[in-house]
C-alpha cells in the first residue's frame, strides 16, 4: 500500500515538475517575442521620427515670416 502511494506521489510530482518546466519554456518564448516586438517597434518609431524631422518638418519658418506680424495696429 505504501509502495503504491509513493509511486503515485512520485508520478504526480514528476508530472507537476514537467508542467512547470513547460510553463517556464512558454514564458521564456513569450518574453523573447515581446523583446523582438519592442525592438521592431523602436526601429519603426525611429524611422518614423527621422522621416518626420527630415521631410515633414524640414521647412522651418525664417525671420521674415515672423517679421510680418505685429507691424500695424487697428
C-alpha positions as CSV (number, residue, x, y, z in Angstrom):
1,X,0.0,0.0,0.0
2,X,2.8,2.4,0.9
3,X,4.7,1.5,-2.2
4,X,1.7,2.3,-4.4
5,X,1.2,5.6,-2.6
6,X,4.8,6.5,-3.0
7,X,4.7,5.7,-6.7
8,X,1.6,7.8,-7.1
9,X,3.1,10.7,-5.3
10,X,6.3,10.5,-7.3
11,X,4.4,10.3,-10.5
12,X,2.3,13.3,-9.5
13,X,5.4,15.3,-8.5
14,X,7.1,14.4,-11.8
15,X,4.0,15.5,-13.8
16,X,3.8,18.8,-11.9
17,X,7.6,19.3,-12.4
18,X,7.2,18.7,-16.2
19,X,4.2,21.0,-16.4
20,X,6.1,23.7,-14.6
21,X,9.1,23.3,-16.9
22,X,6.7,23.6,-19.9
23,X,5.2,26.8,-18.5
24,X,8.7,28.3,-17.9
25,X,9.7,27.5,-21.5
26,X,6.5,29.1,-22.8
27,X,7.1,32.1,-20.7
28,X,10.6,32.5,-22.0
29,X,9.4,32.2,-25.5
30,X,6.8,34.9,-24.8
31,X,9.4,37.1,-23.3
32,X,11.6,36.7,-26.4
33,X,8.7,37.5,-28.7
34,X,8.0,40.6,-26.6
35,X,11.6,41.8,-26.7
36,X,11.6,41.3,-30.5
37,X,8.4,43.1,-30.9
38,X,9.7,46.0,-28.8
39,X,12.8,46.2,-30.9
40,X,10.8,46.2,-34.1
41,X,8.5,49.0,-32.7
42,X,11.5,51.0,-31.6
43,X,13.1,50.8,-35.0
44,X,9.8,51.7,-36.6
45,X,9.4,54.7,-34.3
46,X,13.0,55.9,-35.0
47,X,12.5,55.7,-38.8
48,X,9.1,57.5,-38.5
49,X,10.8,60.2,-36.4
50,X,13.6,60.6,-38.9
51,X,11.1,60.9,-41.7
52,X,9.1,63.5,-39.8
53,X,12.2,65.5,-38.9
54,X,13.8,65.4,-42.4
55,X,10.8,65.5,-44.7
56,X,7.7,66.9,-42.9
57,X,9.3,69.4,-40.5
58,X,12.1,70.5,-42.8
59,X,10.5,73.8,-43.9
60,X,11.3,75.9,-40.8
61,X,10.0,79.4,-40.9
62,X,12.5,82.2,-41.4
63,X,12.8,85.6,-39.6
64,X,10.9,87.3,-42.5
65,X,7.9,85.1,-41.7
66,X,7.8,86.4,-38.1
67,X,8.5,90.0,-39.1
68,X,5.2,90.3,-40.8
69,X,3.3,90.0,-37.5
70,X,2.7,92.9,-35.1
71,X,3.5,95.5,-37.8
72,X,0.4,97.6,-37.5
73,X,-2.4,98.3,-35.1
74,X,-6.1,98.8,-35.8
